[in-house]
Amino acid sequence: MTGHVLPTRAYYVVFATLLALTLITTEAASMDLGPFNVVVALVIAGIKSVLVVLFFMHVRYSKPLIWLAAGAALIWLGIMIGLTLSDYLSRGWFPAPAGL
């Protein structure tokens, strides 16, 4: 089986980038950004997940069918998050009256 072989240095650079992003995540968590704390954490987590998928899972140099499967998995994740949020956001936010 032949495949694209990356130099070891590329893995070390990606690993160092992941460590740096983890440090940035912990520093951002200690700051009070108001409602943007979650947004910043999710953006950093998204960048880290893209790095892992592209380099450590070798999707970057794979065939188009692998890209299609990765894209389908991402779309499925979006559907599942959307369904979960639709359930969560449709719940009543106010307490029921005392007589009920």
C-alpha positions, 0 to 999 in steps of 0.5 A: 500500500502506497500513500503520501508520506509526510516528513516527521517535522510536519507532525512536530509542527502540527503538534506544537500548533495544537499545544499552542492552541490548547494554551490559548484556549486555557488563557481565553477561558480565564478571561471574561469575554461575556457571551463570546467565551463559548464562541472563542472556545468553539472556534479554537476547537474547530481549528484544532479538529481540522488540523487533526483530521487533515494531518493526523488522519491523512485526509489532506492527501487522500482521494476525493471519496475520503473527502466526501466521507469527511464532509458527510460526517461534518454535515451529519454532526451539523444535523445532530447539533441542529436537532439538539438545539431545536429541542433545547430552544423550544423548551419553556423558559418560564416556570409554570404558574403556581396552581398547575 
